[in-house]
Amino acid sequence: MRRLRLTLLAAGLLASGIACAANTTIPAAAVKTAEQLRDKALHDDTAYAITASLTTEVGPRMAGSDADQRARDWAVAKFKALGYDKVYTEAVTFPLWVRRSEHGAIVAPFPQSLVLTALGYSAATPKGGLTAEVVKFDTLAALKAADPASIKGKIVYVGYRMERAKDGHGYGMGSAVRTAGAVIAQAKGAAAYLLRSAGTDAHQRIAHTGVTGFQDPAKAIPAAALSNPDADQLERVLAYGKPVTLKLDLDCGVVGEYTGANVIGEITGRKHPDQVVAIGGHLDSWDPGTGAIDDGAGVAIAMAAGKLIHDLPQRPDRTIRVIAFANEEMGLWGGRAYAEKHAADVMKFQLGTESDFGAGKIWRMSASVKPEARDAIGQIAKVLEPVGVAYDAARQGGGGSDLSQMHGKGMAALSLTQDGTKYFDWHHTANDTLDKIDPAELAQNVAVYAAFSYMAAQANGDFGSAPGAFANDEGE
């Protein structure tokens, strides 16, 4: 009787001109093809070859550096070599920050050199360097609460120690200490800013770089990160209770503007070419390493997933769009430019996510989609379950770093969480190199991206992209 009442109710609504929202589903044939893509990807080395190519032929790809153009040329050529139907670029303009040299040392009471690295948007020290007393804070909250009189003219040091976690959640505070801490220190009159590196390596004498929150170069102060062993050493010296003086000599800063580009490759949909499944990674990297895990792997995962779909006997119903974003590291410049350019077409975006958390195995999926598309997400989850991906229906999906900006405009999004247990040992350091990538784990990522992208492209119905659709969704 209940089923009959529901049927009659639906019929009455339709008769009165009120349409019932249809559930989005994925056809059985598409599910079967996705399973085949998944299994093929597990034995495919395309992504590893792409990462090796990028990190060897271009190497570090600091935004605005000489390698920026080489990386874009590489990406255009690689998309074409992989057989993508359409390859193009979209301009992205951003402040050009350069790093020339960096040195630091304890001057008193126990003179010794320090291993450190300048942070993005840091100002240079005066010619000849800057020497000042250090004032230490254990947390960002303590710095926020500090009397400016205790900080003025000193070098502020924050010793927050980042904890290791599979989902990398400790980076939230580590990143905040780096970005917000520098700005707070400047506002309170500090001469310079230092932090313990936002990283989980305890014994490597290698500093982790990253961006600060300085928006106006005229207000920036010198800012740098200490390697974890050097942060330990500084804290031991401070524990003697004597005034500690440091000398910093940073030659870096903003020197104008630069125009780079997002590089985009498409596998054109045969039925709905203007509707897209968006995936990608960011093409730029920091300069100490070769940007293998951050984010050569992400670019390679997306490129290789698109290539597998391209090689099917028939093009997908919707377009697979792979985006190699410009200058993510210095503030999501490529992602923000992309979102502004394509915001008016957000309803044409079927589903999207970016890979930007290394090359560890994907172990969790979450989604921000309309309620009527939850069954389709469940179908995707079933296909991904055999390769170790669990669906967390209670979490929202954020779309990854750059595509979070498109999600903010209303794009339905996934989050595909990789195992980040070791990621922050190497993140933003000279140790971000190809040897940190396990080819089998990288292939599992491609399997996940190829399978979900194809299923989204073949779905009967959409996932809910619309202007403001996820305005109250903070994602992951």
C-alpha positions as CSV (number, residue, x, y, z in Angstrom):
1,M,0.0,0.0,0.0
2,R,2.9,2.4,0.9
3,R,4.4,1.9,-2.6
4,L,1.0,2.5,-4.2
5,R,0.5,5.7,-2.3
6,L,4.0,7.0,-3.3
7,T,3.3,6.1,-6.9
8,L,0.0,8.0,-6.8
9,L,1.6,10.9,-5.1
10,A,4.3,11.1,-7.8
11,A,1.7,10.9,-10.5
12,G,-0.3,13.7,-8.9
13,L,2.7,15.9,-8.7
14,L,3.5,15.3,-12.3
15,A,-0.1,16.0,-13.3
16,S,-0.1,19.2,-11.5
17,G,3.1,20.3,-13.3
18,I,5.5,19.8,-10.4
19,A,8.4,17.6,-11.6
20,C,10.0,15.0,-9.3
21,A,13.8,15.3,-9.3
22,A,15.2,12.3,-11.1
23,N,18.1,10.5,-9.5
24,T,21.4,10.5,-11.3
25,T,22.5,7.0,-12.2
26,I,25.4,5.4,-14.1
27,P,24.5,2.8,-16.8
28,A,25.6,-0.8,-16.2
29,A,27.7,-0.7,-19.4
30,A,29.6,2.4,-18.1
31,V,30.2,0.7,-14.7
32,K,31.7,-2.3,-16.6
33,T,34.0,-0.1,-18.7
34,A,35.1,1.8,-15.6
35,E,36.0,-1.5,-13.9
36,Q,38.1,-2.4,-17.0
37,L,39.8,1.0,-16.9
38,R,40.5,0.6,-13.2
39,D,42.1,-2.8,-13.7
40,K,44.1,-1.7,-16.8
41,A,45.5,1.4,-14.9
42,L,46.9,-0.8,-12.2
43,H,49.4,-2.2,-14.7
44,D,50.0,1.0,-16.6
45,D,53.2,3.0,-16.1
46,T,52.2,6.1,-18.1
47,A,51.9,8.3,-15.0
48,Y,55.3,7.3,-13.7
49,A,56.8,8.0,-17.2
50,I,55.1,11.4,-17.3
51,T,56.4,12.3,-13.8
52,A,59.9,11.2,-14.7
53,S,59.8,13.3,-17.9
54,L,58.6,16.4,-16.1
55,T,61.1,16.2,-13.2
56,T,64.0,15.3,-15.4
57,E,63.4,17.5,-18.5
58,V,62.2,20.6,-16.6
59,G,63.0,19.9,-13.0
60,P,62.0,22.5,-10.3
61,R,59.3,24.8,-11.7
62,M,59.1,27.9,-9.6
63,A,56.3,30.2,-10.8
64,G,57.7,33.0,-12.9
65,S,61.2,31.4,-13.2
66,D,62.9,30.5,-16.4
67,A,61.5,27.0,-15.9
68,D,57.9,28.3,-15.9
69,Q,57.8,28.7,-19.7
70,R,59.7,25.4,-20.2
71,A,57.1,23.6,-18.0
72,R,54.2,25.1,-20.1
73,D,55.9,24.1,-23.3
74,W,56.5,20.6,-21.9
75,A,52.8,20.3,-20.9
76,V,51.5,21.3,-24.3
77,A,53.8,18.9,-26.0
78,K,52.9,16.1,-23.6
79,F,49.2,16.5,-24.0
80,K,49.6,16.4,-27.8
81,A,51.9,13.3,-27.6
82,L,49.3,11.5,-25.5
83,G,46.7,12.2,-28.2
84,Y,44.4,14.7,-26.5
85,D,41.9,16.1,-28.9
86,K,42.3,19.8,-27.8
87,V,45.2,21.5,-26.1
88,Y,45.3,25.2,-25.2
89,T,46.4,27.7,-22.5
90,E,44.7,30.4,-20.5
91,A,46.7,33.3,-19.2
92,V,47.3,33.8,-15.4
93,T,49.0,36.9,-14.1
94,F,50.6,37.1,-10.6
95,P,53.2,38.9,-8.5
96,L,56.7,37.7,-9.3
97,W,58.6,36.7,-6.2
98,V,62.3,35.6,-6.5
99,R,64.7,33.9,-4.2
100,R,68.4,34.7,-4.7
101,S,70.2,33.6,-1.5
102,E,69.5,32.9,2.2
103,H,71.7,32.6,5.3
104,G,71.1,32.5,9.0
105,A,73.1,32.1,12.2
106,I,73.0,32.4,15.9
107,V,75.3,35.3,16.9
108,A,75.1,35.0,20.7
109,P,75.4,33.4,23.1
110,F,76.7,30.4,21.2
111,P,77.6,31.3,17.6
112,Q,76.7,28.8,14.9
113,S,75.1,28.6,11.5
114,L,71.5,27.6,10.9
115,V,69.8,25.8,8.0
116,L,66.8,27.8,6.9
117,T,64.9,28.8,3.8
118,A,63.1,32.0,2.8
119,L,59.3,31.9,2.5
120,G,57.2,33.1,-0.4
121,Y,56.5,36.8,-0.4
122,S,59.2,37.4,2.3
123,A,61.0,40.7,2.1
124,A,64.7,40.9,1.9
125,T,66.8,41.8,4.9
126,P,68.8,45.1,4.6
127,K,72.1,44.9,2.8
128,G,74.6,43.2,5.1
129,G,71.8,41.3,6.9
130,L,69.6,41.9,10.0
131,T,70.7,41.2,13.5
132,A,68.2,41.1,16.4
133,E,67.2,39.4,19.5
134,V,64.8,36.4,19.3
135,V,61.5,36.1,21.1
136,K,59.9,32.7,21.2
137,F,56.2,31.6,21.1
138,D,55.1,28.0,21.3
139,T,51.8,28.5,19.4
140,L,50.1,30.8,17.0
141,A,47.6,31.6,19.7
142,A,50.4,32.8,22.0
143,L,51.7,35.1,19.3
144,K,48.2,36.5,18.7
145,A,47.9,37.3,22.5
146,A,51.4,38.8,22.9
147,D,51.9,42.4,23.8
148,P,53.4,44.3,20.7
149,A,55.9,45.9,23.1
150,S,57.5,42.5,23.7
151,I,57.9,41.9,19.9
152,K,58.8,45.3,18.4
153,G,62.2,45.2,16.7
154,K,62.8,41.5,17.5
155,I,62.8,38.3,15.5
156,V,59.7,36.4,16.3
157,Y,60.1,32.6,16.3
158,V,57.1,30.2,16.6
159,G,58.0,26.6,17.5
160,Y,54.8,24.7,16.6
161,R,55.7,21.1,15.9
162,M,53.6,19.4,13.2
163,E,52.3,15.9,14.0
164,R,52.3,13.1,11.4
165,A,48.9,11.9,10.2
166,K,47.5,9.7,7.4
167,D,45.2,12.5,6.3
168,G,47.8,15.2,6.9
169,H,45.5,17.2,9.2
170,G,48.4,18.6,11.1
171,Y,49.3,20.8,8.2
172,G,46.2,22.9,8.8
173,M,47.9,24.5,11.8
174,G,51.4,24.2,10.4
175,S,50.3,26.2,7.3
176,A,48.5,28.7,9.5
177,V,51.6,29.3,11.6
178,R,53.5,30.0,8.4
179,T,51.0,32.2,6.6
180,A,49.1,34.0,9.4
181,G,52.0,34.0,11.8
182,A,54.2,36.1,9.6
183,V,51.4,38.7,9.1
184,I,50.7,38.9,12.8
185,A,54.4,39.3,13.7
186,Q,54.7,42.2,11.1
187,A,51.6,43.9,12.5
188,K,53.1,43.8,16.0
189,G,56.3,45.4,14.9
190,A,58.6,42.4,14.5
191,A,61.8,42.9,12.5
192,A,61.6,39.4,11.0
193,Y,59.8,36.1,11.4
194,L,61.0,32.5,11.9
195,L,59.1,29.3,12.3
196,R,59.9,25.6,12.8
197,S,59.3,24.1,9.4
198,A,55.8,22.9,8.6
199,G,57.0,19.3,8.1
200,T,57.0,15.9,9.9
201,D,60.6,14.9,9.3
202,A,62.3,15.0,12.7
203,H,65.9,14.3,11.7
204,Q,66.5,15.8,8.2
205,R,68.5,19.0,8.3
206,I,66.4,20.4,5.4
207,A,64.0,23.3,5.7
208,H,60.5,23.4,4.3
209,T,59.6,26.4,2.3
210,G,56.1,27.7,1.6
211,V,54.1,30.9,1.1
212,T,53.4,33.5,3.7
213,G,50.2,35.6,4.0
214,F,51.7,38.9,3.0
215,Q,49.5,40.7,0.5
216,D,51.3,44.0,0.2
217,P,55.1,43.8,-0.5
218,A,55.5,47.2,1.2
219,K,54.3,45.6,4.5
220,A,56.3,42.4,4.2
221,I,59.1,41.6,6.6
222,P,61.9,39.0,6.2
223,A,60.4,35.5,6.9
224,A,62.0,32.1,6.9
225,A,61.6,28.5,8.1
226,L,64.2,26.5,10.1
227,S,64.9,22.9,9.5
228,N,63.5,20.8,12.4
229,P,66.9,19.9,13.9
230,D,67.9,23.6,13.7
231,A,64.7,24.6,15.4
232,D,65.5,22.1,18.2
233,Q,69.0,23.6,18.5
234,L,67.6,27.2,18.7
235,E,65.1,26.1,21.4
236,R,67.9,24.5,23.4
237,V,69.9,27.7,23.2
238,L,66.9,29.7,24.3
239,A,66.4,27.4,27.3
240,Y,69.6,28.7,28.8
241,G,67.6,31.8,29.7
242,K,70.1,34.2,28.1
243,P,69.2,36.7,25.4
244,V,69.7,35.0,22.0
245,T,70.7,37.0,19.0
246,L,70.3,35.9,15.4
247,K,71.5,37.2,12.1
248,L,69.4,36.8,9.0
249,D,70.6,37.5,5.4
250,L,67.8,37.0,2.9
251,D,68.0,38.2,-0.7
252,C,64.5,37.8,-2.0
253,G,61.3,39.7,-2.8
254,V,58.6,40.7,-5.3
255,V,60.1,42.3,-8.4
256,G,57.0,43.0,-10.5
257,E,54.4,40.9,-12.3
258,Y,54.6,37.8,-14.5
259,T,52.0,36.3,-16.8
260,G,52.0,32.5,-17.0
261,A,49.2,30.1,-18.0
262,N,47.1,27.2,-17.1
263,V,47.7,24.4,-19.6
264,I,44.6,22.4,-20.6
265,G,44.0,19.2,-22.5
266,E,40.6,17.7,-23.5
267,I,39.2,14.4,-24.6
268,T,36.1,15.7,-26.4
269,G,32.8,14.2,-25.4
270,R,30.8,12.7,-28.3
271,K,27.3,13.5,-27.0
272,H,27.8,16.5,-24.8
273,P,31.1,18.1,-25.7
274,D,30.3,21.3,-23.7
275,Q,29.8,19.4,-20.5
276,V,33.0,18.6,-18.6
277,V,34.5,16.4,-16.0
278,A,37.4,18.5,-14.6
279,I,40.6,16.9,-13.2
280,G,44.2,18.0,-12.8
281,G,47.1,19.0,-10.8
282,H,49.4,22.1,-10.5
283,L,52.3,22.5,-12.9
284,D,54.5,24.8,-10.7
285,S,56.6,23.6,-7.8
286,W,58.9,25.1,-5.2
287,D,62.6,25.4,-6.2
288,P,64.6,23.3,-3.8
289,G,63.5,19.9,-5.2
290,T,62.2,18.7,-8.5
291,G,58.5,18.9,-7.6
292,A,57.8,15.1,-8.0
293,I,55.2,14.7,-5.2
294,D,54.1,18.3,-5.3
295,D,52.8,18.3,-7.8
296,G,54.3,16.5,-10.7
297,A,52.5,13.3,-9.6
298,G,49.1,15.1,-9.7
299,V,49.6,16.4,-13.2
300,A,50.7,12.9,-14.3
301,I,47.8,11.1,-12.6
302,A,45.3,13.3,-14.4
303,M,47.1,13.2,-17.8
304,A,47.4,9.4,-17.6
305,A,43.7,8.9,-16.6
306,G,42.6,11.0,-19.6
307,K,44.9,9.0,-21.8
308,L,43.3,5.7,-20.7
309,I,39.9,7.1,-21.5
310,H,41.1,8.4,-24.8
311,D,42.3,4.9,-25.8
312,L,38.8,3.4,-25.4
313,P,37.1,2.4,-28.6
314,Q,34.7,5.3,-28.3
315,R,34.9,8.7,-26.8
316,P,33.0,9.4,-23.5
317,D,29.7,11.1,-23.6
318,R,31.1,14.2,-21.9
319,T,34.4,15.9,-22.2
320,I,37.3,15.0,-19.9
321,R,39.2,18.2,-19.2
322,V,42.7,17.9,-17.6
323,I,44.1,21.2,-16.2
324,A,47.7,21.7,-15.3
325,F,47.3,24.8,-13.1
326,A,49.7,27.7,-12.8
327,N,51.2,29.0,-9.6
328,E,49.3,27.1,-7.0
329,E,52.2,27.4,-4.5
330,M,52.1,31.1,-4.1
331,G,48.3,31.4,-3.5
332,L,46.1,29.4,-5.9
333,W,46.6,31.9,-8.7
334,G,45.9,29.5,-11.5
335,G,42.8,28.1,-9.7
336,R,41.4,31.5,-8.9
337,A,41.9,32.7,-12.5
338,Y,40.3,29.6,-13.8
339,A,37.3,29.9,-11.6
340,E,36.8,33.6,-12.4
341,K,37.0,32.8,-16.2
342,H,34.6,29.8,-16.0
343,A,32.2,30.8,-13.2
344,A,29.4,31.6,-15.6
345,D,29.5,28.1,-17.1
346,V,29.6,26.3,-13.8
347,M,26.4,24.3,-14.7
348,K,28.4,22.7,-17.5
349,F,30.8,21.1,-15.0
350,Q,29.6,17.6,-14.3
351,L,32.1,16.8,-11.4
352,G,35.7,17.7,-10.6
353,T,38.7,17.2,-8.3
354,E,42.4,17.8,-8.3
355,S,45.3,15.6,-7.2
356,D,47.6,17.6,-5.0
357,F,48.7,15.5,-2.0
358,G,51.6,13.4,-3.4
359,A,51.5,9.9,-4.9
360,G,50.4,7.7,-1.9
361,K,47.4,5.4,-2.3
362,I,44.0,6.9,-2.3
363,W,42.1,5.5,0.7
364,R,39.1,7.7,1.1
365,M,36.5,9.4,-1.1
366,S,34.0,12.1,-0.1
367,A,31.6,14.1,-2.3
368,S,29.7,17.4,-2.4
369,V,26.8,16.7,-4.8
370,K,23.0,17.1,-4.9
371,P,21.0,14.6,-2.9
372,E,19.7,13.0,-6.1
373,A,23.2,12.1,-7.2
374,R,24.2,10.2,-4.0
375,D,23.3,6.9,-5.6
376,A,25.6,7.6,-8.5
377,I,28.4,8.4,-6.0
378,G,27.6,5.1,-4.4
379,Q,28.1,3.4,-7.7
380,I,31.4,5.0,-8.1
381,A,32.4,4.0,-4.6
382,K,31.6,0.3,-5.4
383,V,34.0,0.4,-8.4
384,L,36.7,2.0,-6.3
385,E,36.3,-0.2,-3.2
386,P,38.4,-3.1,-4.6
387,V,41.5,-0.8,-4.9
388,G,41.2,0.2,-1.3
389,V,39.1,3.4,-1.4
390,A,36.4,3.8,1.3
391,Y,33.4,6.1,0.7
392,D,32.8,8.5,3.7
393,A,29.3,9.7,3.0
394,A,29.4,12.0,6.1
395,R,32.2,14.2,4.7
396,Q,32.0,16.8,2.0
397,G,34.2,16.9,-1.0
398,G,36.3,20.0,-1.7
399,G,37.7,19.4,-5.2
400,G,41.4,19.7,-4.2
401,S,43.5,22.8,-4.0
402,D,42.9,24.7,-7.3
403,L,39.6,23.2,-8.2
404,S,38.3,24.2,-4.7
405,Q,37.9,27.6,-6.3
406,M,35.6,26.2,-9.0
407,H,33.8,24.3,-6.2
408,G,33.3,27.6,-4.5
409,K,31.5,28.8,-7.6
410,G,29.1,25.9,-7.5
411,M,30.9,22.9,-9.1
412,A,30.0,19.5,-7.7
413,A,33.2,18.0,-6.3
414,L,35.0,15.0,-4.9
415,S,37.8,14.7,-2.5
416,L,40.1,11.7,-3.1
417,T,42.3,11.5,-0.1
418,Q,45.8,10.0,-0.5
419,D,47.9,8.4,2.2
420,G,49.9,11.4,3.5
421,T,51.8,9.6,6.3
422,K,55.2,10.5,4.7
423,Y,54.1,13.3,2.5
424,F,55.1,16.1,4.9
425,D,58.6,14.6,5.4
426,W,59.4,15.8,1.8
427,H,56.8,18.5,1.1
428,H,58.4,21.9,-0.1
429,T,62.0,20.6,0.5
430,A,65.0,19.6,-1.6
431,N,63.9,16.0,-0.9
432,D,60.8,16.3,-3.2
433,T,62.3,14.1,-5.9
434,L,61.2,11.2,-8.1
435,D,62.6,8.5,-5.8
436,K,59.9,9.2,-3.3
437,I,57.2,7.9,-5.7
438,D,56.1,4.2,-5.5
439,P,55.0,3.3,-9.1
440,A,52.3,0.9,-7.9
441,E,50.8,3.4,-5.6
442,L,50.9,6.0,-8.4
443,A,49.1,3.6,-10.7
444,Q,46.4,3.1,-8.1
445,N,45.7,6.8,-8.2
446,V,45.4,6.7,-12.0
447,A,42.9,3.8,-11.6
448,V,40.8,5.8,-9.3
449,Y,40.8,9.0,-11.5
450,A,40.2,7.1,-14.7
451,A,37.3,5.1,-13.3
452,F,35.5,8.0,-11.6
453,S,36.0,10.4,-14.5
454,Y,34.6,7.9,-17.0
455,M,31.6,7.1,-14.8
456,A,30.8,10.8,-14.2
457,A,31.1,11.4,-18.0
458,Q,28.6,8.6,-18.8
459,A,26.1,9.3,-16.0
460,N,22.4,9.7,-16.8
461,G,21.8,13.0,-15.1
462,D,24.1,15.5,-13.4
463,F,25.7,15.9,-10.0
464,G,24.2,19.3,-9.0
465,S,26.6,21.9,-10.3
466,A,24.9,25.3,-10.3
467,P,25.8,28.9,-9.2
468,G,26.0,29.0,-5.4
469,A,25.0,25.3,-5.1
470,F,27.5,24.5,-2.4
471,A,27.7,28.0,-0.8
472,N,27.5,26.6,2.8
473,D,29.8,23.7,2.1
474,E,33.3,24.1,3.4
475,G,34.5,21.0,1.7
476,E,37.4,19.0,3.0
